[in-house]
Amino acid sequence: MLPTENRLRRREDFAAAVRRGRRAGRPLLVVHLRRGSPRPDSEGRTDPHAAEGVAPPARAGFVVSKAVGNAVVRNRVKRRLRHLVRDRLDALPPGSLMVIRALPDAGGADHEELARDLDTALQRLLGGPS
């Protein structure tokens, strides 16, 4: 399970990651990453999960549309992605916002295929070795 402080919930946070972040597409998913900044956003708000004077945690959200499959398949994909992201959050800069959008082929993919695509996308976004 993804800890509460690492969950992306607000619509504005999803929009910020998608609109102002970088994107890396893979066959099974698209990852949007907005690197963290402890500064307030344009409306003067800071991260609701951040303590005063402490860098906010990296947070992740998921978008799995009906194109991926029925409810059972969509929930399985979300559970797998949450599990994969939980182990990779410490690689993200503090305050980062990440949105992972599952593509239709993700419904038929196994855990290892999702992990491979997620790792490759994160390497591209974080500037790691290709």
Steps between C-alpha positions, in 0.01 A plus 500: 500500500614855428525710820249785533765771490618367162159496330403758243134590553428860403398582145743795499791269582412263216472799265833643616681173438346452156519859376824624652695176535705293261353195328644162407289260297538124491287229334302428819495835678580869490676660796469873571747638754520848644814532705442622850529849634412595856381843380129587507308459176348790300208529746737518798424147622766260612475124515235405759712204612818697561599602849625853557862535385516143370512404133171341393503130410488376142143411403351280230160464337358256248267529202354173374217551252231258386705439186730284716223254581212431732504600868683187610780555248526875575527438872764231447706741290466772765605264779806387303598857418458613863722214614766585241496872580523444876843340451620781270384814686834550673662547156285808436602848617303624804179678405474332160161430346470190281197389300502159337246447224442138403451434129256234369769231467577528873190291574660191350852564632654317791682652798847474343395675178347788695814522716725509193301781335480700823874469565587600144270805514640609837858466375416729208329756722763501772793509261639161599687260273304394193 
